């Protein structure tokens, strides 16, 4: 299998399910060998890895907690040992507590910030020093980074922090020719969104308001990540690419 990313390797957190799995498969289809990082989805990670190997790609399922510096460091050593280098890092794994802000605690705050924002810092610190020129670091954000969504206060705050970190890392790594960007996705029908107290209402509202209609899929988000990995995107850094079918501009 060849493609525009042939010879490159990718490290995708949360890469076994939902949007993460779509990103994993898209990068592999473009030629990447992929490390699929999971926390608890062992079976799903192994299944995706098997599919990629059957298609001629090298694939590795790695268990890690992206909010734990030691766990991230171990995963970094594992992928370097298996693949030699990492060209693309995708910080996709996310978690959160879905409650009204008045019901949230300091523990909830730390959980959201560490899993959704600190993780990018840990990944970049562990992996960027050995990334080659032309490397890509991409973080997955959400519309909640900018908009107030029901029961999303701490998750939204963590996504806003994530986008701020993207800008800072873009400055730090720019001199080495490594770009750092975020992809901010609209409502996609995944298991994670179904966990929202008003998940179906969000999907319905998105479908009604987005000019391009209700067709936003995990593959659409994966396509945006892929675009930022192409050589043609070498001068795009420190930005957030919004993929929402026009929802956020529609009145």
C-alpha positions as CSV (number, residue, x, y, z in Angstrom):
1,X,0.0,0.0,0.0
2,X,1.4,3.4,-1.0
3,X,0.1,6.9,-0.5
4,X,1.0,10.5,0.2
5,X,2.1,9.6,3.8
6,X,4.0,6.4,2.9
7,X,7.0,5.8,5.1
8,X,5.6,7.9,8.0
9,X,4.4,6.7,11.3
10,X,1.5,8.0,13.4
11,X,0.7,7.9,17.1
12,X,-3.0,8.3,17.7
13,X,-4.5,8.4,21.2
14,X,-8.0,7.1,21.6
15,X,-7.4,5.5,18.2
16,X,-9.5,2.4,18.7
17,X,-13.1,3.8,18.6
18,X,-15.2,6.6,17.1
19,X,-13.4,9.6,15.6
20,X,-10.0,8.2,16.7
21,X,-10.6,4.9,14.8
22,X,-11.6,6.9,11.7
23,X,-8.4,8.9,12.0
24,X,-6.3,5.8,12.5
25,X,-7.8,4.2,9.4
26,X,-7.5,7.4,7.3
27,X,-3.8,7.8,8.1
28,X,-3.1,4.1,7.4
29,X,-4.9,4.3,4.1
30,X,-2.6,7.2,3.2
31,X,0.4,5.1,3.9
32,X,1.2,5.6,7.6
33,X,2.1,2.9,10.0
34,X,0.1,3.5,13.2
35,X,0.4,3.1,16.9
36,X,-3.2,2.9,18.3
37,X,-3.1,4.2,21.9
38,X,-6.0,3.1,24.1
39,X,-6.9,3.2,27.8
40,X,-9.5,0.5,28.2
41,X,-10.6,-0.5,24.7
42,X,-8.1,-3.3,24.3
43,X,-10.3,-5.5,22.1
44,X,-11.2,-2.6,19.8
45,X,-7.6,-1.5,19.5
46,X,-6.4,-5.1,18.6
47,X,-9.2,-5.4,16.0
48,X,-8.3,-2.2,14.3
49,X,-4.6,-3.2,14.4
50,X,-5.4,-6.5,12.8
51,X,-7.3,-4.8,10.0
52,X,-4.4,-2.5,9.3
53,X,-1.9,-5.3,9.3
54,X,-4.1,-7.3,6.9
55,X,-4.0,-4.2,4.6
56,X,-0.2,-4.2,4.6
57,X,0.5,-1.6,7.3
58,X,2.5,-2.0,10.5
59,X,0.2,-1.4,13.5
60,X,0.7,-1.5,17.2
61,X,-1.9,-1.3,20.0
62,X,-0.5,0.4,23.1
63,X,-2.2,0.8,26.4
64,X,-1.6,4.2,28.1
65,X,-3.1,6.8,30.3
66,X,-2.6,10.1,28.5
67,X,-2.9,12.1,31.7
68,X,0.0,10.2,33.4
69,X,3.5,11.4,32.5
70,X,5.1,8.0,33.2
71,X,2.5,6.1,31.1
72,X,3.0,8.5,28.2
73,X,6.8,8.2,28.4
74,X,6.5,4.4,28.3
75,X,4.2,4.5,25.3
76,X,6.7,6.9,23.6
77,X,9.5,4.4,24.2
78,X,7.4,1.6,22.9
79,X,6.6,3.2,19.6
80,X,10.2,4.4,19.1
81,X,11.4,0.8,19.7
82,X,8.9,-0.6,17.3
83,X,8.9,2.0,14.5
84,X,12.1,4.0,15.0
85,X,10.4,7.4,14.7
86,X,7.1,9.2,15.0
87,X,6.1,11.7,12.2
88,X,2.5,12.4,13.3
89,X,1.1,12.7,16.8
90,X,-2.7,13.0,17.2
91,X,-4.0,13.9,20.6
92,X,-7.6,12.6,20.3
93,X,-8.3,10.8,23.6
94,X,-10.8,12.7,25.8
95,X,-12.9,12.3,28.8
96,X,-15.1,14.4,31.0
97,X,-17.9,14.9,33.5
98,X,-21.2,16.0,32.1
99,X,-23.0,17.9,34.8
100,X,-24.2,21.5,35.4
101,X,-21.2,23.7,36.5
102,X,-22.7,24.1,40.0
103,X,-22.4,20.4,40.6
104,X,-18.8,20.1,39.5
105,X,-15.9,19.7,41.9
106,X,-12.1,20.2,42.0
107,X,-11.7,16.5,41.2
108,X,-13.8,16.9,38.1
109,X,-11.8,19.9,37.0
110,X,-8.5,18.0,37.3
111,X,-9.9,15.0,35.5
112,X,-11.1,17.1,32.5
113,X,-8.0,19.3,32.3
114,X,-5.5,16.5,32.7
115,X,-7.1,14.1,30.2
116,X,-8.1,16.7,27.6
117,X,-5.5,19.4,27.8
118,X,-2.4,18.3,29.8
119,X,-2.3,15.2,27.6
120,X,-1.1,17.3,24.7
121,X,1.7,18.7,26.7
122,X,2.8,15.3,27.9
123,X,2.7,13.9,24.4
124,X,4.6,16.8,22.8
125,X,7.2,16.7,25.6
126,X,7.7,12.9,25.2
127,X,7.5,12.6,21.4
128,X,8.5,15.9,19.8
129,X,12.2,15.8,20.7
130,X,12.7,12.9,18.3
131,X,10.2,13.9,15.6
132,X,11.8,14.8,12.2
133,X,11.4,18.0,10.4
134,X,8.0,18.1,8.7
135,X,6.4,16.4,11.7
136,X,2.8,17.1,12.6
137,X,1.1,17.4,16.0
138,X,-2.7,17.6,15.9
139,X,-5.1,17.9,18.8
140,X,-8.9,17.2,18.6
141,X,-11.1,19.9,20.0
142,X,-14.8,20.6,20.0
143,X,-17.3,23.4,19.6
144,X,-17.5,23.5,23.3
145,X,-14.1,25.3,23.4
146,X,-15.9,28.4,22.2
147,X,-19.6,27.8,22.8
148,X,-21.6,27.1,26.0
149,X,-23.1,23.6,25.7
150,X,-25.4,22.0,28.3
151,X,-23.5,20.1,31.0
152,X,-20.2,20.7,29.2
153,X,-18.6,23.4,31.4
154,X,-15.4,21.7,32.5
155,X,-15.0,19.8,29.2
156,X,-15.4,23.0,27.2
157,X,-12.9,24.8,29.4
158,X,-10.4,21.9,28.9
159,X,-10.9,22.2,25.1
160,X,-10.3,25.9,25.2
161,X,-7.1,25.2,27.2
162,X,-6.1,22.6,24.6
163,X,-6.4,25.2,21.8
164,X,-4.3,27.6,23.8
165,X,-1.6,25.0,24.2
166,X,-1.7,24.3,20.5
167,X,-0.7,27.9,19.8
168,X,2.2,27.7,22.4
169,X,3.5,24.5,21.1
170,X,3.4,25.8,17.5
171,X,5.7,28.6,18.6
172,X,8.1,26.2,20.4
173,X,8.3,23.7,17.6
174,X,8.1,26.0,14.6
175,X,11.9,26.4,14.3
176,X,12.2,22.6,13.9
177,X,9.7,22.5,11.0
178,X,7.0,20.8,13.1
179,X,3.5,22.1,12.8
180,X,1.0,22.0,15.7
181,X,-2.7,22.5,15.0
182,X,-6.2,21.7,16.3
183,X,-9.3,20.3,14.6
184,X,-12.5,21.5,16.2
185,X,-15.3,19.2,15.3
186,X,-19.0,19.7,15.3
187,X,-21.6,17.2,16.5
188,X,-20.7,13.6,15.3
189,X,-22.9,10.7,16.2
190,X,-20.5,8.6,18.4
191,X,-20.7,6.7,21.6
192,X,-19.1,9.6,23.4
193,X,-21.8,12.0,22.2
194,X,-24.5,9.5,23.0
195,X,-23.3,9.7,26.6
196,X,-24.4,13.4,26.7
197,X,-27.6,14.0,28.7
198,X,-29.0,15.8,25.7
199,X,-27.0,14.1,23.0
200,X,-29.8,13.5,20.5
201,X,-31.0,17.0,20.9
202,X,-27.5,18.3,20.0
203,X,-27.5,16.1,16.9
204,X,-30.9,17.3,15.9
205,X,-30.0,20.9,16.5
206,X,-26.8,20.5,14.5
207,X,-28.7,19.0,11.6
208,X,-31.2,21.8,11.5
209,X,-28.7,24.6,11.6
210,X,-25.6,23.4,9.7
211,X,-25.8,24.7,6.0
212,X,-24.3,21.5,4.8
213,X,-26.9,19.4,6.6
214,X,-26.6,16.5,9.1
215,X,-23.9,14.6,7.2
216,X,-20.9,15.3,9.5
217,X,-19.3,12.0,10.2
218,X,-16.2,10.7,12.0
219,X,-14.7,10.3,8.5
220,X,-15.1,14.0,7.9
221,X,-13.1,14.8,11.0
222,X,-10.5,12.3,10.0
223,X,-10.2,13.9,6.6
224,X,-9.4,17.2,8.2
225,X,-6.6,15.6,10.3
226,X,-5.3,14.0,7.1
227,X,-5.3,17.4,5.3
228,X,-3.1,18.8,8.0
229,X,-0.6,15.9,7.6
230,X,0.0,16.5,3.9
231,X,3.1,18.3,2.6
232,X,0.9,21.1,1.3
233,X,0.0,22.0,4.9
234,X,3.6,22.6,5.9
235,X,3.0,26.3,6.5
236,X,-0.2,25.9,8.5
237,X,0.5,26.0,12.3
238,X,-1.0,27.3,15.5
239,X,-4.5,27.3,14.1
240,X,-7.8,25.6,14.8
241,X,-9.5,24.1,11.8
242,X,-13.3,24.0,12.3
243,X,-15.1,21.1,10.8
244,X,-18.8,21.5,11.4
245,X,-20.6,21.8,8.1
246,X,-21.0,25.6,8.7
247,X,-22.9,25.2,12.0
248,X,-20.8,27.8,13.8
249,X,-21.4,30.5,11.2
250,X,-25.1,30.0,10.8
251,X,-26.7,32.8,12.8
